[in-house]
Amino acid sequence: MDSIPIISLANSLLTHAGPASLAQAGPASIAEAYDRAQATGAGAMNMVVLDNIFVFVSAVLVFLMQPGFALVEAGLTRAKNAGNIMMKNLMDVCLGVLVFGLVGWGIAYPGDFNGVFASAGLGVSGLFGNWLVDISPEALASDGFYPLATPVDFLFQAAFAAAAATIVSGAVAGRTKFVGYAAYSVVITALIYPVVVSWKWGGGWLDGLGYIDFAGSGVVHLVGGVSALVGAIVIGPRIGKFGPDGKPVALPGHSVPLAIVGTFLLFVGWFGFNPGSQLQADLAVPLIAVLTAFAGASGGVAAMFTSWIVMHKPDVSMAGNGLLAGLVAICAGVADVSPLGAIVIGAIGGVLVVLVVLAVERQGVDDPVGAFAVHGVGGAWGVLATGLFATTTPVNGATSSAGLLYGGGFGLFFDQLIGVLAIAAFVAATSGVLFLGLRRVGMLRADADHEIAGLDVSEHGSPGYGPEMLASPGSRV
């Protein structure tokens, strides 16, 4: 096989769209894809299979991010709440897959399916998609935009929904009733997240505006990050987090090694998150993976040096969060920026995460894992950075998508800014109503004695660790 010049590879990357570009031409169904493949040879037919297997494996990698989130959150919080953290992340996946499949997916992609509600004349297109009650080949066919079988497409999208939901877990760790958290998880995956998805990846108004968000800096991470901030504000800080003078008191997490192992798991999972968003197995995939790695690595290095300067030590957890912030920031523009652009975007994300974590704490908000700094600020920066560093034109549009720094003027940047403001405002309002409602009915904040003793026993009936692994009574575990 002849080698392919790197310029050709770059052009391939920069002319492919991600999940946002649902107008991409493709076979109307898996059956049609196979018919075309048979007419053009076995190689084309194999590519249809390869595309589906590739997206399936990418979905598995995105699900692998869930234990990563769980370990990061558990490691950066107290040992007495480790089991509670694990339960919340477990239910984010279990509840998220079910609720997103039954309700959320139809809202996110309203034109994809005729659901039972639409069939009944209720005008709610897509809810309870036919494939959930009909496993015939017709029901399992592609949705008409690219040659992916419906179950493969759904699995990938459900993994994203669960990831958006679980971002909040760490921000409200150590003081949240499990029933309230479960209610939140259901609402965000059924309603809040799917509405934002519909605006862009579902072909809605942000997509028409020209907003770029290849793998979800805004659609996924800004949604989770803003919800995390709102949840942390509404529920209030952990007992003992702030002294009588209002100054923050350090409540160190119980295991930095767990947190960093979780960070590495998230790093690995991101190679399903970003490359998988290409939705086909082509030569753009390894380039997207490289840009993802560049951004994450530069974010980690930048956060390390920033913490060294600001905190006088190279803080381990800040460096880990910097890596994650770099990965979050590159999601939006990973198919549209250069390698140098990816490095700069990731590095700025790493700097921001340190500064924002400290600033949020100074404002009296207790976010134990820095979820808002990583996902909210990192996501917003990634969306805006695409308006600065984008070097391409979308495959399915005539309007230039070049960023400000590449001669495109302010047009794309303003589109990106509108996206950030709209997503942040919508999520702040809806999640605010949700958390305030949960607090009003007594479902949000755990009792003080339960919080002090730890939520593992009070909420779930058993400790996350055996007594021999916990510190002595009266210690700050």
N, C-alpha and C positions, 0 to 999 in steps of 0.2 A: 504493500500500500504506500502510495506517495505521501511524503510528509506535507503538512499543511502549514503555511507561514503563519506566524503569530498575528500578523495584521489581519489575515482572514479570520482567525479565531476571534480576535477582538471585534471585528465587524459582525461576526455571527452573534456574539454576546449582545452587542449594542443594538441589534435589530430584532431581538426576540422579546416578547412580553411575558409577564408573569400572570398570576391569577387575576390581576386586574383586567387583563385584556381578553375579556370573554367574547369579543367579537372576532377573535382569531379564526381564520378559515379552517375547516376540518371536516371530516366525515360526519354525517348526521347521526350515525349510530355505529356501534361496534360491528354489526352485521355488514353495513356498507363499507366500513374500513377494511374488513376482510375481503369483501368483493373486489374492492379496488386493489388490494394487495395481491390477490390471486391473479388479477389481470396484469399486474406490473412485475410480478415475480415474487419468489419466496422471501427475498431480502426485505421488501416493503412490509410484507405480512409479519415478519419477525420484528420489525420496528414497532408495530402496533402493540405486540406483546411486550416488547422491551419498555415502551413508554409506560404501560400499565404497571409492570413489575417495578420500574424505577420509582414511580410515584407511591406505590405501596410501601416500598422500603423506606422512602422518605417519610411517609406517615409514621412508620414504626420508630424512626429516629426522633421525630417530633414528640411522640409519646414518651420516648426515653428522657426527654427534658423534664418530665414530671418527677421522677426520683431525684433529678438534679435540683429542681426547685425545693423539694422536700428536705434534702440534705443541707442546702444553703440556709434555709429558714431555721431548721432545727439547730444547726451548728451555731448560728448567730443569736440564738435565744437561749432561754434557761433550760436546764436538763429536766426540770419538773414539768415541762410542757412539750417534750419531744414527741410523745405518743399523740398528743392532740394535733400537733403539726402534721404528723404522718396521716392521721385520719382525715384532716381537712383536704390534703392533697389527693388522697385516695378517692374521696367523694367528689372532688372537682372533676376527676376523670369519669367516674361511674355515673354521676348525675349529669355531667356535661354531655357525654356521648348520647345518653337517652333523651335528654331534653332538647339538645340541638337537633337530633335526628327527628324527633316528633314535631317540634315547633320551630326552632331557630333557623334551621336550614331553609325552610320555605319562606321565611321573612328575608333572609340574607340574599337568596336567589329566587325572587318571586316569579320569574319567567320560565324556570326550569321544569316545573312539574305541575300537573293538574292534581291537586290534592282532594281529599274527600270533602273538605269544606267547600272548595270551589264546585265540585260535582253536585253538592247539595244546594247550590245557588247562593251561598253565603258570601261569595265575593272575596274569599281569602285564599288567593292562589298559592299553591305550594305546600301548605301545611299538611302534614301526614302524607308525604309523597307516595305515589302509587307503589313504588318499589318496596315500601315497608310492608305492604299487604299483598303484593303480587311479585312472585319471583320468576315470572316468565322471562324469556330472553328479551322481549320487547321492553319490559319494565326495567331491565338491567342494562339497557343500551346506553350509549353516550347521550349527554344532554344536548348535543348538536353543535358544540363549540370546539371541541377537540376530542380526539379518539380515546377518551378514558371511560371505562365502565363506571356506571353510577356508584356502585359500592366503593370502588377505589377513590373516586372523587370525594365521596362523602367522608371516608375515613380520614383523608388528608385534611379536609376542612374541619372535621370534628376535633382533630388533634389541636388545630389552631384555636378553636373555641375554648377548649379546656385550658390551654396555655394562658389565654387572656384572663380567664377566671381566676387562676391560681396565683396570679401576681399579687392579689390583695392579701393573701393568707399571711405573709410575713409582716405586712404593715400593721395588722391588727392582732398580732400574736401575743399570747400570754394573758389576755383579758376578755376574750370573746366567747360567748356561749356557742356551743356547737350548733344548736338548732338555728340560731340566727345566721351563722355563717353558711349553713346548708341552704337556707332560704335565699341568701344573697347569691350563692353560686347558681341556683336554679334561675333566678331572674336575669342575671347577666348573660347566661348562655342561651336563654330562651328569647330575650327581648333586647337588652341594651346592646350587646355586641352584634347580634344579627342586623340591627338597624344600621349601624355604622358600616358593616360589611356591604349592605345593600347599596349604600351611597357610592361605593367605589367598585368593589369586585363584582357586585350584582348589577353593574351597568347603570347606576343611579346618577344623581346630579353632580357629585364630585368627579365621577368618571367623565361626564360630559364637559365639565369645566376644564379638564386637562390635568388634573391633579395626578401626580405619580406616587405610587406606593407599592412597589413590586412585591415585597414580602411582609409588610405590615408594621413599619415603625409607628405609623399613626393608627391604622385600622386595628392592630392587635395591642401594641405596647402602650400607646398613649391612652387607649381605653382602659387597660389594666392599671396604668400608673395614676391616672386621675381618680379612678375609683379607689385606689389605695390611699391617696391623700385624703379624699373625702371621708373614707371610713375611719382613718386614723384621727381626723379632727373630731368627727361626731362621737366616736367611742371614748375619746380622751386618753391621756397617757397612762402607762402602767403605774401602779402604786410604787412610790419611791423613785420615780424617774426624775422628778424635779424637786429640788430642795425648797425650803421656806422662802428663799430669796428668788425663786424662779429659775435658778441656774440648773442646767442639766447635770444629772448624776450618772456616772458610767455604770451600766448594768451589762457587764461583758457576757457574750455568748459562751456556751459551755464547751464548744469544740470547734476551734479553727480548722483542724484537719477535716472534719466532716464538711464544713462550709466550702473548703477548697476542692475537695473531691466532688462535691455537688457542682461547683463551678466548672470543673473539667467535663462532667457529664453534660452540662448545658452546652459547653463548647462543641462537644461531639454532636449533640442533638441539633445544633444550628446548621450542621451540614445536611440535614434533612429539611430544615426550615427554609433556608435561602435557596440552595440549589434545587430543592424539590419544587419550589414555586415556579420554576421554568416549565413544569408540567409536561416535559418531554425529555427523553434521553438524547441530548445532542451535545455538540462540542462547546456550547455555552456553559454547560454544567461545571466543568472543572475550573473555568475562569471565574464563575460566580463563587465557587468554593474558595479560590485563592483570595479574592477580594474580601470575602467574609473573614478569612484567617488574618489578613492584613489589618482589617479594622479592629478585630478583637485584640490582636497582639499589641497594636499601637495604643489602644485604650488602656490595657493593663499597664504598659510601661509609663504612659503619661500619668495615670492615677498614682502609680508608685512614687514618681518624682514629685508630684503635686503634694501628696501626703507627707513626703520627706521635708518639703519646704515649709508647709503650713503647720504640720504637727510635729516636726523635728524628728520623725522616725518614718521609715518606709513601712507603712501600715499594711498588714497582710490582707485584712478584709477589704480595705479600700482598693488595693490592687486587684483583688478578685472582682469587686463591683465595677472597677474600671474596665476590665476585660468584657464584662457583660454589657456595660454601657456602650462600648465600641460595637459590639455585635448588634445591639438594639438599633443604634444609630445608622448602621449601614443597610438595614433591611429595606428601607424605602428606595434607595438609589443604587442598589448593588448591580443592577443591569444597565445602569446609565452613566456611571462615573469611571474614571481612570483608576489604575492602581494607586497612583499618588493621591488622588482624591479620596480613595478609601482610607488610606493611612491618615490623612489629615482629619477626615470626618471622625474616625475612631479615636484619634488622639484628643480632639476637642471634647468628645464625649467622655473620655477618661478624666480630663481636667474638671469638667462640669460636675461629674458625679461626686467628687470630693467636696467641692465648694458648696454644692446644693445640700448634701447630707448634713454638713455643719450648719448651714443657714436654716434649714428646716428645724433642726434641733433647737437652735437659738430662738426660734419663734414659738417654742413651747409645744411643738408637734412631735409625738413619739412614733417614729417609724423604725422599728428595730433593725430591719434589714436594708433600709435605704431603697425601698421599692419605688417610691415616687421619683427619686433622683435617677435611678437606673432606667426605669421604664417610661415614666412620665416625661422628664426632662430629656432623657436620651432619645425617646421616641419623637418628641417635638423637634429636637435639634436635627435628627436624621431626616425628617420631612423637609425642614427648611434648608438643610444642607444640600438636598437634591436640587432645590431651586437655585443654588449657587454653583454646584459642581457638575450638573448634568451636562453630558456632551453629545446627546443623541436626540433623534426625533422618534416618537413612538411609531411602531409599525402600523398601527391602525388609525393614524390621524395625520392631517395635513399641517396642523399647527406646530410650529417649532417648539421643541421641548428643551432646547439648549439653555443652560443655566446662566445666571448673570455673569459669572467669571469666564464664560466661554462664548460671549457675544450675543447671548439671547435676550438681553435686556431684563426688565423686571417682571415680564409677563408670567413666566413659570413660577418665580419666587412668590408673587402675589397669589397665584393659584394655590401654592403650597401653604402660604400663610392663612388663607381662607380655610383650607382643610384643617389645619391645626386648631384654629379658633372655633370652628364649627364642632369638631369632634370633642374638644375640651369642654365647650359650653354644654353640649348635649349630655355628655357623660356626667359632668359635675351636677347638672340639674336632676337627671334621672337617678343617679346613685345617691345623691343627697336626699331625695324623697324616700328612696328605699331604706337607707340607713337611719334616717330620722324616724321613719315609720317603725322600724324594728326596735329602735330605742324606746319609742313611745309605748309600745305594747310589752316592754320588758324582756325582749328576746335577744338583745344585743350584748349588754355588758354582764360579765360574770360577777357573782357576789364577791365581796372583798375577801372573805375568809377562803373562798375557793381559789381566788387569784393568788393569795399569799401561799397557800398550800400547794398550788400547782393544779393545772386543769386536767392532767392525765387521770388522776383518781376521781376527781369530782365529776368530770364530764364523761369518762369512759370506763371507770371502775377498776383500772389497774395502771401502775406506773409504766412509763416508757422504758425505764431502766430498773434493774433489780436494786434493792437497797444497798447491796455491797458496792455498787458503782456510783452511788450518790454521795455527796459530801455529808458531813455530820450535821445533825439537827442544828438549826439556827444559822447555818451558813447561807450565803446569797446564791443558792442554786435555782 
